[in-house]
Amino acid sequence: MTFINLPVRDLTTAAEFYRSLGFTSEQAELDGDSMALTVSDSTRLMLHLRSAFEEYTGVAVTDTATSREVIVGLAVESRERVDELIDQAAVAGGEALGPGTTNGQLYMRGFRDIDGHQWSFLHVSG
């Protein structure tokens, strides 16, 4: 299992954003300062209020307006799905980061979520 942990300003808004991309959650209502969403059978996205994330890590949350700690990349089944997900992220309030790029068999596009975390969806053909 892979767990992606991210600080967010508002759990409800962040969960709605990620649900618009097809991530799911068995939590109907918020319970506390964190929430888990299912990305795939082997990947979970853990959202934490910024204060809870800082308590957990012992350091301040990175200012996503001026720096990056990580880019989360997720593989999907087709180039068309890459474009569809980036378009959905933009409609949901995220920021699409330009057109897709191709490097050999790899096609990739990036976006920033509503909290400024950078992501990419990619497809490897062949």
C-alpha positions as CSV (number, residue, x, y, z in Angstrom):
1,M,0.0,0.0,0.0
2,T,1.0,3.6,-0.7
3,F,-0.3,6.4,1.4
4,I,0.0,10.0,0.1
5,N,-0.3,12.5,3.0
6,L,-1.2,16.1,2.2
7,P,-2.0,19.1,4.3
8,V,-5.2,21.0,3.3
9,R,-6.9,24.2,4.3
10,D,-10.4,22.6,4.4
11,L,-11.2,18.9,4.5
12,T,-14.6,19.1,3.0
13,T,-13.6,21.3,0.0
14,A,-10.4,19.2,-0.6
15,A,-12.5,15.9,-0.5
16,E,-15.0,17.3,-3.0
17,F,-12.1,18.3,-5.3
18,Y,-10.6,14.8,-5.2
19,R,-14.0,13.1,-5.5
20,S,-14.5,15.0,-8.8
21,L,-11.4,13.2,-10.1
22,G,-12.9,9.8,-9.2
23,F,-11.2,9.2,-5.8
24,T,-13.6,7.7,-3.4
25,S,-14.2,7.7,0.4
26,E,-16.2,5.5,2.7
27,Q,-16.4,8.5,5.1
28,A,-19.8,10.1,4.6
29,E,-19.0,12.8,7.2
30,L,-15.8,14.3,8.5
31,D,-14.6,12.8,11.8
32,G,-11.7,14.8,13.2
33,D,-8.7,16.4,11.4
34,S,-8.0,13.8,8.7
35,M,-9.7,11.9,5.9
36,A,-8.8,9.0,3.7
37,L,-9.7,8.7,0.0
38,T,-9.1,5.7,-2.2
39,V,-7.1,6.4,-5.3
40,S,-6.8,2.7,-6.3
41,D,-6.6,-0.7,-4.7
42,S,-3.1,0.0,-3.6
43,T,-3.1,3.8,-3.0
44,R,-4.8,6.0,-0.5
45,L,-4.8,9.8,-0.3
46,M,-4.7,11.0,3.3
47,L,-5.9,14.6,3.7
48,H,-5.0,16.4,7.0
49,L,-5.9,19.8,8.2
50,R,-2.8,21.9,8.1
51,S,-2.6,22.1,11.9
52,A,-2.8,18.4,12.2
53,F,-0.2,17.8,9.5
54,E,2.2,20.2,11.3
55,E,1.6,18.4,14.6
56,Y,2.3,15.1,12.9
57,T,5.5,16.2,11.1
58,G,6.8,18.6,13.8
59,V,7.5,21.3,11.2
60,A,5.6,24.1,9.4
61,V,3.6,23.2,6.2
62,T,5.3,24.3,3.0
63,D,4.0,27.4,1.3
64,T,2.8,25.9,-2.0
65,A,2.7,29.4,-3.5
66,T,6.5,29.7,-3.4
67,S,7.9,26.1,-3.1
68,R,7.4,22.5,-3.9
69,E,8.2,19.4,-1.8
70,V,6.9,16.8,-4.1
71,I,5.1,16.1,-7.3
72,V,2.7,13.2,-7.1
73,G,2.4,11.3,-10.4
74,L,-0.3,8.7,-11.1
75,A,-0.5,6.4,-14.1
76,V,-3.8,6.0,-15.9
77,E,-5.0,3.8,-18.7
78,S,-4.8,6.1,-21.7
79,R,-3.7,9.5,-23.1
80,E,-7.4,10.5,-23.3
81,R,-7.8,9.7,-19.6
82,V,-4.8,11.9,-18.8
83,D,-6.4,14.8,-20.6
84,E,-9.9,14.1,-19.1
85,L,-8.6,14.1,-15.5
86,I,-6.6,17.3,-16.0
87,D,-9.6,19.0,-17.5
88,Q,-11.7,17.8,-14.6
89,A,-9.2,19.1,-12.1
90,A,-9.3,22.6,-13.7
91,V,-13.1,22.6,-13.7
92,A,-13.1,21.7,-10.0
93,G,-10.9,24.6,-9.1
94,G,-7.4,23.3,-9.8
95,E,-4.8,24.8,-12.1
96,A,-3.9,22.9,-15.3
97,L,-0.2,23.3,-16.1
98,G,-0.2,23.5,-19.8
99,P,-0.5,21.0,-22.6
100,G,0.6,17.4,-22.4
101,T,4.2,16.4,-23.1
102,T,5.4,13.3,-24.8
103,N,8.7,11.6,-24.2
104,G,9.0,8.4,-26.1
105,Q,6.1,6.2,-24.8
106,L,5.3,8.5,-21.9
107,Y,2.5,11.1,-22.1
108,M,2.0,13.4,-19.1
109,R,0.1,16.5,-18.0
110,G,0.3,18.3,-14.7
111,F,-2.0,20.3,-12.4
112,R,-2.0,22.0,-9.0
113,D,-4.9,21.1,-6.7
114,I,-6.8,23.7,-4.7
115,D,-4.2,23.8,-2.0
116,G,-1.3,24.2,-4.5
117,H,0.0,20.7,-4.4
118,Q,1.5,19.6,-7.8
119,W,0.3,16.4,-9.4
120,S,0.6,14.8,-12.8
121,F,-1.3,12.1,-14.6
122,L,0.6,10.0,-17.1
123,H,0.2,7.2,-19.5
124,V,2.9,4.9,-20.8
125,S,2.0,3.2,-24.0
126,G,3.2,-0.1,-25.3
